[in-house]
């Protein structure tokens, strides 16, 4: 099959899109990631059997503003839809790509659409009520045109079934955001101790790691506040990532000697760095249903790196942690609650989670998730030949 894996960003850090493209290519499909052009990035790339094509829009040079923004979006939609209308299938990453796929399907009735919801699309963080209502309206009218729907957590899958079953919803499949495992070589001894070496953390120091976006409603501010008063506890907080809250992170690290900032690292180096910590933090605030039901990448990254997890009381995160016995949930989502949980985790140590983490590493893998993906496209391919 010729598959357009459509993502409306510049495709520099979208690891889910990358993993899906590689798997479908390995399955023998002709895969192209359709992304957006950005200054300094190549228009065309060849990656391990599949390609990246970034769409350039002439109107990008227009000034900012509502009217000009609509012109840019219209040009983008026309270019992407017209260029890729003859593909056999579109893998639509998020609602914006799905709307374009629906338009392309009007020009090619045989086009198969796989709708990959990276979040609960109509309940995303920081979206105005009018925009959330618009997404729900679009999904109600278009979702029956999808060959299959994919979601990233059991609760989001259940919510889609409940909300859209009356509107012709196809089967919903769970494909979690589990990273590609990169086990540490068994015969090479301990791996690099990145954080202790970089920040001069003593061997007895206990490193709690926050990795991911430095942005709002991820609990970053609470985690930083929790470090107040822990100067003599031996607990260090390392924050690895980037985002709009970078000034707050940098200012706190400058003020507190046990808070450290590490720049984001390439995807293939994440697990190696994660292994340098003792505990992983999942502090997402349940400010919307998408966040309440989340099952974030970092949770799996911590587990596959051998780190126990301290998480907010989010239902799917809690269920996974309890199933494999790989950490604890924080029931009081305040600076004091996190501070107490960190002190308890340090006192308890990490060895009690060794068996659970080892078992989880054998049960959680990207190949198992991707097997579902392969099956969907095998069915779609059979449908084309009928």
C-alpha positions in Angstrom: 0.0 0.0 0.0 1.0 3.6 -0.5 0.5 5.2 2.9 0.6 9.0 3.6 1.4 9.3 7.3 0.1 12.9 7.7 1.2 15.1 10.6 0.7 18.8 10.7 4.0 19.8 12.3 7.6 19.9 11.0 8.3 16.3 12.1 11.4 16.9 14.2 10.3 15.4 17.5 7.2 13.3 16.9 8.4 9.9 18.0 5.0 8.1 17.6 4.8 9.1 13.9 8.4 7.9 13.5 7.8 4.5 15.0 4.6 4.0 13.0 6.3 5.0 9.8 9.2 2.5 10.4 6.8 -0.3 11.3 4.6 0.1 8.3 7.7 0.3 6.1 9.1 -2.9 7.6 5.8 -4.5 6.8 6.4 -3.7 3.1 4.3 -0.6 2.6 5.4 2.5 0.7 5.3 5.1 3.5 5.7 8.8 3.3 5.5 11.1 6.3 3.7 14.2 5.1 4.8 17.1 7.3 5.1 20.9 7.2 8.1 22.9 5.8 10.1 24.9 8.2 13.2 27.1 7.6 16.4 25.0 7.8 14.7 21.7 7.3 15.0 19.7 4.0 11.9 19.3 1.8 12.7 15.6 1.2 14.3 13.1 3.4 15.0 9.3 3.1 14.8 7.4 6.4 15.3 3.7 6.7 13.0 2.6 3.9 10.5 5.4 4.1 10.4 9.1 3.2 9.6 12.5 4.7 8.1 15.1 2.4 7.5 18.6 3.9 4.9 20.8 2.3 5.9 24.3 1.5 3.2 27.0 1.3 3.8 30.2 -0.6 1.5 32.2 1.7 3.8 31.4 4.7 5.5 34.8 4.0 2.3 36.7 4.7 2.0 38.6 8.0 0.3 37.1 11.0 -3.3 37.7 11.7 -6.7 35.9 11.5 -7.3 36.5 7.9 -3.8 35.7 6.7 -3.9 32.6 9.0 -7.0 31.4 7.2 -5.3 31.9 3.8 -2.3 29.9 5.0 -4.4 27.1 6.3 -6.5 27.0 3.1 -3.4 26.8 0.9 -1.9 24.0 3.1 -5.1 22.0 3.0 -5.4 22.3 -0.8 -1.7 21.3 -1.3 -1.8 18.3 1.0 -5.2 17.0 -0.1 -4.5 17.4 -3.8 -0.9 16.0 -3.7 -1.8 12.9 -1.6 -5.3 12.2 -2.7 -4.3 9.1 -4.8 -2.6 7.3 -1.9 -4.1 4.0 -0.8 -4.3 5.1 2.9 -3.8 8.0 5.1 -2.6 7.6 8.7 -4.2 10.7 10.2 -2.4 11.9 13.3 -4.9 14.0 15.2 -8.1 15.7 14.2 -6.6 18.3 11.8 -5.0 15.6 9.6 -8.2 13.5 9.8 -10.3 16.5 8.4 -7.8 16.8 5.5 -8.1 13.0 5.0 -11.8 13.2 4.9 -11.5 15.9 2.2 -9.1 13.7 0.2 -11.5 10.8 0.5 -14.1 12.9 -1.3 -11.7 12.9 -4.3 -10.8 9.2 -3.9 -13.5 7.0 -2.6 -11.2 4.1 -2.2 -8.9 6.0 0.2 -8.6 4.3 3.6 -8.4 6.6 6.6 -6.9 5.4 9.9 -7.7 8.0 12.6 -4.9 8.0 15.2 -6.0 10.1 18.2 -2.9 11.0 20.1 -5.1 12.5 22.7 -8.8 12.8 23.5 -9.2 15.2 20.6 -12.3 17.1 21.7 -11.1 17.4 25.3 -7.5 18.6 24.9 -5.7 20.9 27.3 -6.0 24.7 27.0 -8.5 24.5 24.0 -11.3 27.1 24.1 -14.8 25.7 24.6 -15.8 26.7 21.1 -12.9 24.8 19.6 -13.6 21.7 21.6 -17.3 21.8 20.5 -16.1 22.2 16.9 -13.9 19.1 17.1 -16.7 17.1 18.6 -19.0 18.3 15.8 -16.4 17.2 13.2 -15.9 13.8 14.7 -19.6 13.1 15.0 -20.0 13.8 11.3 -16.8 12.3 9.9 -15.7 9.4 12.2 -17.8 6.8 10.3 -15.6 7.4 7.3 -12.6 6.0 9.1 -11.6 2.4 8.5 -10.4 2.3 12.1 -9.7 4.5 15.0 -6.6 4.3 17.2 -6.2 5.7 20.7 -3.4 5.8 23.2 -5.1 4.8 26.5 -7.9 2.4 27.6 -9.9 5.3 29.1 -9.8 7.4 25.9 -10.7 4.3 23.9 -13.7 3.7 26.2 -14.7 7.4 25.9 -14.6 7.3 22.1 -16.8 4.2 22.1 -19.3 5.8 24.5 -19.4 9.1 22.7 -19.4 8.1 19.0 -21.0 4.7 18.8 -24.3 6.2 17.7 -22.5 8.0 14.8 -21.1 5.0 13.0 -17.8 4.7 14.9 -15.6 1.9 13.5 -13.7 -0.4 15.8 -11.4 1.4 18.2 -8.0 0.0 18.8 -5.5 0.7 21.6 -1.9 1.4 20.5 0.0 2.8 23.5 3.0 5.1 23.2 5.6 2.5 24.4 9.1 3.5 23.2 11.4 1.2 21.3 13.3 -0.6 24.0 17.1 -0.2 24.1 18.4 -2.5 26.8 21.6 -1.7 28.5 24.3 -4.2 27.4 24.5 -6.9 30.0 28.3 -7.4 29.7 29.3 -3.7 29.8 28.6 -3.0 33.5 26.7 0.1 34.6 25.9 2.6 31.8 26.9 6.2 31.9 25.8 8.1 35.0 24.9 11.2 33.0 23.2 13.2 35.7 25.6 12.6 38.6 28.6 13.4 36.3 27.1 16.5 34.7 25.8 18.0 38.0 28.2 16.7 40.5 25.5 14.8 42.4 27.1 12.5 45.0 26.8 8.7 44.7 24.3 8.6 47.6 22.1 11.3 46.2 18.6 10.3 45.2 17.6 11.6 41.7 14.0 12.2 40.8 13.6 12.8 37.1 11.0 15.0 35.3 11.3 14.5 31.5 9.2 15.9 28.8 7.7 19.3 27.9 8.3 22.3 30.2 4.7 23.5 29.7 1.5 24.2 31.6 -0.7 21.7 33.4 2.0 19.1 33.5 2.6 19.6 37.2 6.0 21.2 36.6 5.3 24.1 38.9 4.2 21.8 41.7 7.3 19.6 41.4 9.5 22.7 41.6 7.7 24.0 44.7 8.0 20.5 46.3 11.8 20.9 46.2 11.6 23.9 48.6 12.8 22.6 52.0 14.5 19.5 50.6 18.0 21.0 50.4 19.4 18.6 53.1 17.3 15.6 52.2 19.7 14.1 49.6 16.9 14.4 47.0 17.8 16.0 43.7 15.3 16.9 40.9 16.6 16.7 37.3 14.4 18.3 34.6 15.2 17.1 31.1 13.3 18.8 28.3 12.3 22.2 26.9 9.2 24.4 26.6 7.6 27.7 27.5 8.3 27.3 31.2 12.0 27.2 30.6 12.6 30.6 32.4 10.9 29.3 35.5 12.9 26.0 35.4 16.1 27.9 34.9 15.4 30.4 37.7 14.5 27.7 40.2 17.7 25.7 39.3 19.7 28.8 39.8 18.2 29.4 43.3 18.1 25.8 44.6 21.3 23.7 44.4 19.4 20.4 44.3 17.4 21.3 41.2 19.2 20.7 37.8 18.2 21.4 34.2 19.3 19.0 31.4 18.6 19.8 27.8 16.4 17.5 25.8 18.3 14.7 24.1 17.6 12.9 20.8 15.0 10.1 20.8 17.5 7.3 20.6 19.4 8.6 23.7 16.4 9.1 26.0 16.4 5.7 27.7 20.1 5.8 28.3 19.8 9.1 30.1 16.7 8.1 32.0 18.6 5.2 33.5 20.8 7.7 35.3 17.9 8.6 37.6 16.4 6.7 40.6 12.8 7.7 40.2 10.5 9.0 37.4 7.8 11.6 37.9 4.4 11.8 36.1 2.8 14.9 37.4 0.2 15.7 34.8 -2.6 17.8 36.1 -6.1 16.4 35.3 -7.3 19.8 34.0 -9.1 18.2 31.1 -10.4 14.7 30.2 -7.4 14.2 27.8 -5.0 14.7 30.6 -7.1 12.8 33.2 -7.1 9.8 30.8 -3.5 10.1 29.7 -0.9 7.3 29.5 2.1 9.4 28.6 5.3 8.4 26.9 7.4 9.2 29.9 5.6 6.6 32.0 6.7 3.8 29.7 10.2 5.4 29.3 10.7 5.3 33.1 9.5 1.7 33.4 11.6 0.4 30.4 14.7 2.3 31.9 14.2 0.4 35.2 12.9 3.4 37.2 10.0 3.2 39.6 7.3 5.8 39.1 5.7 8.4 41.2 2.5 9.6 39.5 -0.5 11.7 40.0 -3.7 9.8 40.7 -4.6 9.4 37.0 -6.8 6.3 36.4 -4.8 4.7 33.6 -1.4 5.5 35.1 -2.6 4.2 38.4 -3.9 1.0 36.9 -0.6 0.3 35.1 1.5 1.1 38.2 -0.6 -1.2 40.3 -0.8 -4.0 37.7 3.0 -4.3 37.6 3.9 -2.9 41.1 6.3 -0.4 39.7 5.7 2.6 41.9 3.1 4.7 43.8 0.4 7.3 43.1 0.4 10.7 44.9 -3.1 11.3 46.2 -2.5 14.8 47.4 -1.5 16.8 44.4 0.2 19.7 46.2 3.7 20.7 46.9 3.5 19.2 50.3 2.0 16.0 49.0 4.8 15.6 46.4 7.4 16.5 49.0 6.1 13.8 51.4 5.9 11.2 48.6 9.5 12.0 47.5 10.8 11.6 51.1 8.9 8.3 51.4 10.3 7.1 48.1 13.9 7.9 49.2 13.4 6.2 52.6 11.9 3.1 51.0 14.5 2.7 48.3 14.0 1.3 44.8 14.9 -2.3 45.3 11.3 -3.2 46.3 10.3 -2.5 42.7 12.9 -4.6 40.9 10.8 -7.6 40.3 7.8 -5.6 39.1 10.0 -3.5 36.7 11.6 -6.6 35.3 8.2 -8.2 34.7 6.9 -5.0 33.1 9.9 -4.8 30.8 8.9 -8.2 29.3 5.3 -7.3 28.9 5.4 -3.8 27.6 7.0 -3.4 24.2 6.5 -1.4 21.0 6.5 -4.5 18.8 3.4 -5.8 20.7 1.6 -2.5 20.2 2.7 -2.3 16.5 1.4 -5.8 15.8 -2.1 -4.3 16.2 -1.1 -1.6 13.7 0.1 -4.1 11.2 -3.1 -6.0 11.4 -5.2 -2.9 10.7 -3.3 -2.1 7.5 -3.4 -5.8 6.4 -7.2 -5.6 6.6 -7.2 -2.2 4.8 -5.1 -3.7 2.1 -7.4 -6.7 1.7 -10.3 -4.2 1.4 -8.6 -2.4 -1.5 -8.2 -5.6 -3.5 -11.9 -6.6 -3.3 
